[in-house]
Amino acid sequence: MSSLVYRSSRPDQWADPRPYRDASQRFMAHGAVLPMEEPGFFARLFGAR
């Protein structure tokens, strides 16, 4: 067995929770939420959402 131990001054990123971000902050950083699929021909033609 190895006796090597890894020590870091900073906690692991996966163990450290991310700070809360408001929806408006997310919008300012990334823009509007886009649909996964683009609407089809008839949906665009008739304005369906």
C-alpha positions in Angstrom: 0.0 0.0 0.0 1.2 3.5 -0.8 1.5 6.1 2.0 1.4 9.1 -0.4 -1.3 11.7 0.6 -2.4 14.5 -1.6 -3.1 17.7 0.3 -4.3 21.0 -1.3 -4.9 24.4 0.3 -8.1 24.7 -1.7 -11.1 22.4 -1.3 -12.1 20.2 -4.2 -14.4 22.0 -6.7 -16.9 19.1 -6.6 -17.2 19.3 -2.9 -17.5 23.1 -2.8 -21.1 24.3 -3.6 -21.4 27.0 -6.2 -22.7 30.4 -5.1 -26.4 31.1 -5.7 -27.1 32.9 -9.0 -30.3 34.7 -9.7 -32.1 34.1 -13.0 -31.5 37.6 -14.1 -27.7 37.1 -13.5 -27.8 34.0 -15.5 -29.7 35.8 -18.3 -27.1 38.6 -18.4 -24.3 36.1 -18.6 -25.7 33.6 -21.0 -28.7 35.2 -22.8 -32.2 33.7 -23.2 -32.9 30.0 -22.8 -33.2 28.4 -26.2 -35.3 25.4 -27.1 -33.5 22.1 -27.7 -35.0 21.7 -31.1 -35.8 24.3 -33.7 -39.5 24.5 -34.6 -40.5 22.7 -37.8 -41.6 24.3 -41.1 -45.3 24.3 -40.2 -44.7 25.6 -36.7 -42.8 28.5 -38.1 -45.4 29.0 -40.9 -48.4 29.1 -38.5 -46.6 30.7 -35.6 -47.0 27.8 -33.1 -44.7 27.8 -30.1 
